[in-house]
Amino acid sequence: MSTFTQLYVHLIFGTSGRIGIFHGDKQNQIQKYITGIIKNRGHTAIIINGMPDHIHILIGLNPDKTISDLVKEIKRCSTNYINEQGWFKGKFKWQKGYGAFSYGQSQLQKIIHYIKNQERHHRKRSFREEYKQLLDSFEIDYSVALLPK
């Protein structure tokens, strides 16, 4: 029997200290850079979008690789890139941790639409509120102290 997989994961993480550095062309550049990291690690980048202080990434996951290794590489490589570009006074870094939520094929269009429309979502709620809602909808037990500020 052949092996087939269809694994979709929505990754979310923010900048350390909630510092908003991704505006305009920087947003486009970091999205393209992260897309390259994802492809080079054997996954498929479906959509990347975010706000100045956090990012949403929907990937088709390669089952031979781990999510934690991918996020580690995205953060490491993109941090180096951002620091080399001089976009941030001092040393840029991402927050510790991340969110990873799985979706099925029938849910893809809904999550793609959600990621695409981040700016609209954040007119009504903060990143903290958005993240808490995701944790609640996936019935993930969490401590309020662990939520992003």
One Martini backbone bead per residue (centre of mass of N, CA, C, O) as a GRO file, in nm:
protein
  149
    1MET     BB    1   0.098   0.035   0.021
    2SER     BB    2   0.054   0.355   0.004
    3THR     BB    3   0.148   0.681   0.108
    4PHE     BB    4  -0.076   0.922   0.261
    5THR     BB    5  -0.100   1.280   0.311
    6GLN     BB    6  -0.297   1.541   0.510
    7LEU     BB    7  -0.133   1.820   0.655
    8TYR     BB    8  -0.260   2.093   0.848
    9VAL     BB    9  -0.092   2.396   0.972
   10HIS     BB   10  -0.132   2.648   1.220
   11LEU     BB   11   0.082   2.915   1.274
   12ILE     BB   12   0.175   3.103   1.582
   13PHE     BB   13   0.363   3.414   1.630
   14GLY     BB   14   0.563   3.651   1.805
   15THR     BB   15   0.704   3.917   1.920
   16SER     BB   16   0.908   4.040   2.131
   17GLY     BB   17   0.714   4.252   2.322
   18ARG     BB   18   0.513   4.330   2.083
   19ILE     BB   19   0.677   4.432   1.847
   20GLY     BB   20   0.620   4.644   1.567
   21ILE     BB   21   0.787   4.574   1.237
   22PHE     BB   22   0.556   4.484   1.024
   23HIS     BB   23   0.563   4.694   0.751
   24GLY     BB   24   0.476   4.664   0.451
   25ASP     BB   25   0.755   4.556   0.299
   26LYS     BB   26   0.840   4.384   0.544
   27GLN     BB   27   0.607   4.189   0.531
   28ASN     BB   28   0.673   4.076   0.250
   29GLN     BB   29   0.966   3.985   0.302
   30ILE     BB   30   0.914   3.786   0.539
   31GLN     BB   31   0.719   3.604   0.388
   32LYS     BB   32   0.916   3.513   0.167
   33TYR     BB   33   1.135   3.404   0.351
   34ILE     BB   34   0.959   3.192   0.498
   35THR     BB   35   0.876   3.036   0.249
   36GLY     BB   36   1.164   2.934   0.189
   37ILE     BB   37   1.204   2.775   0.448
   38ILE     BB   38   0.970   2.580   0.413
   39LYS     BB   39   1.057   2.458   0.140
   40ASN     BB   40   1.352   2.373   0.233
   41ARG     BB   41   1.199   2.168   0.457
   42GLY     BB   42   0.947   2.017   0.288
   43HIS     BB   43   0.717   2.215   0.274
   44THR     BB   44   0.400   2.394   0.252
   45ALA     BB   45   0.308   2.711   0.156
   46ILE     BB   46  -0.005   2.865   0.163
   47ILE     BB   47  -0.011   3.097   0.402
   48ILE     BB   48   0.093   3.440   0.481
   49ASN     BB   49   0.023   3.639   0.776
   50GLY     BB   50  -0.024   3.962   0.951
   51MET     BB   51   0.118   4.161   1.186
   52PRO     BB   52   0.351   4.363   1.328
   53ASP     BB   53   0.355   4.132   1.598
   54HIS     BB   54   0.253   3.888   1.402
   55ILE     BB   55   0.207   3.540   1.280
   56HIS     BB   56   0.065   3.353   1.003
   57ILE     BB   57   0.080   2.994   0.921
   58LEU     BB   58   0.011   2.785   0.642
   59ILE     BB   59   0.065   2.432   0.621
   60GLY     BB   60   0.208   2.162   0.457
   61LEU     BB   61   0.295   1.876   0.612
   62ASN     BB   62   0.575   1.696   0.660
   63PRO     BB   63   0.591   1.383   0.819
   64ASP     BB   64   0.922   1.377   0.841
   65LYS     BB   65   0.865   1.636   1.010
   66THR     BB   66   0.876   1.876   1.254
   67ILE     BB   67   0.731   2.143   1.392
   68SER     BB   68   0.951   2.238   1.590
   69ASP     BB   69   1.178   2.250   1.378
   70LEU     BB   70   1.046   2.454   1.193
   71VAL     BB   71   1.008   2.689   1.391
   72LYS     BB   72   1.302   2.713   1.469
   73GLU     BB   73   1.398   2.788   1.179
   74ILE     BB   74   1.226   3.030   1.128
   75LYS     BB   75   1.328   3.196   1.368
   76ARG     BB   76   1.630   3.186   1.318
   77CYS     BB   77   1.646   3.286   1.021
   78SER     BB   78   1.466   3.545   1.049
   79THR     BB   79   1.632   3.682   1.265
   80ASN     BB   80   1.887   3.711   1.101
   81TYR     BB   81   1.762   3.871   0.871
   82ILE     BB   82   1.653   4.112   1.034
   83ASN     BB   83   1.930   4.193   1.155
   84GLU     BB   84   2.073   4.234   0.877
   85GLN     BB   85   1.860   4.465   0.783
   86GLY     BB   86   1.797   4.671   1.026
   87TRP     BB   87   1.481   4.692   1.144
   88PHE     BB   88   1.617   4.691   1.438
   89LYS     BB   89   1.685   4.812   1.737
   90GLY     BB   90   1.897   4.593   1.799
   91LYS     BB   91   1.766   4.280   1.896
   92PHE     BB   92   1.589   4.054   1.742
   93LYS     BB   93   1.289   3.865   1.851
   94TRP     BB   94   1.106   3.608   1.932
   95GLN     BB   95   0.896   3.454   2.093
   96LYS     BB   96   0.815   3.223   2.300
   97GLY     BB   97   0.680   3.003   2.130
   98TYR     BB   98   0.364   2.849   2.005
   99GLY     BB   99   0.114   2.785   1.765
  100ALA     BB  100  -0.065   2.467   1.679
  101PHE     BB  101  -0.307   2.396   1.421
  102SER     BB  102  -0.535   2.168   1.297
  103TYR     BB  103  -0.652   2.076   0.961
  104GLY     BB  104  -0.882   2.016   0.721
  105GLN     BB  105  -0.979   2.029   0.403
  106SER     BB  106  -1.274   2.151   0.475
  107GLN     BB  107  -1.116   2.411   0.635
  108LEU     BB  108  -0.926   2.581   0.451
  109GLN     BB  109  -1.088   2.829   0.347
  110LYS     BB  110  -1.142   2.948   0.624
  111ILE     BB  111  -0.840   2.985   0.717
  112ILE     BB  112  -0.746   3.150   0.480
  113HIS     BB  113  -0.940   3.384   0.525
  114TYR     BB  114  -0.846   3.450   0.809
  115ILE     BB  115  -0.549   3.516   0.739
  116LYS     BB  116  -0.602   3.729   0.515
  117ASN     BB  117  -0.794   3.901   0.750
  118GLN     BB  118  -0.633   4.030   0.993
  119GLU     BB  119  -0.691   4.332   0.998
  120ARG     BB  120  -0.994   4.304   1.052
  121HIS     BB  121  -0.980   4.141   1.319
  122HIS     BB  122  -0.793   4.372   1.472
  123ARG     BB  123  -1.021   4.589   1.508
  124LYS     BB  124  -1.170   4.403   1.747
  125ARG     BB  125  -0.897   4.240   1.834
  126SER     BB  126  -0.655   4.108   1.995
  127PHE     BB  127  -0.412   3.882   2.009
  128ARG     BB  128  -0.496   3.763   2.278
  129GLU     BB  129  -0.794   3.714   2.200
  130GLU     BB  130  -0.738   3.538   1.955
  131TYR     BB  131  -0.575   3.315   2.098
  132LYS     BB  132  -0.787   3.238   2.308
  133GLN     BB  133  -1.001   3.149   2.103
  134LEU     BB  134  -0.837   2.918   1.984
  135LEU     BB  135  -0.796   2.757   2.241
  136ASP     BB  136  -1.099   2.723   2.297
  137SER     BB  137  -1.182   2.585   2.021
  138PHE     BB  138  -0.958   2.343   2.097
  139GLU     BB  139  -0.965   2.273   2.400
  140ILE     BB  140  -0.729   2.429   2.555
  141ASP     BB  141  -0.550   2.411   2.829
  142TYR     BB  142  -0.481   2.708   3.021
  143SER     BB  143  -0.292   2.980   3.118
  144VAL     BB  144  -0.312   3.313   3.141
  145ALA     BB  145   0.001   3.350   3.180
  146LEU     BB  146   0.058   3.219   2.876
  147LEU     BB  147  -0.041   3.448   2.740
  148PRO     BB  148  -0.021   3.688   2.538
  149LYS     BB  149   0.018   4.044   2.577
   0.00000   0.00000   0.00000
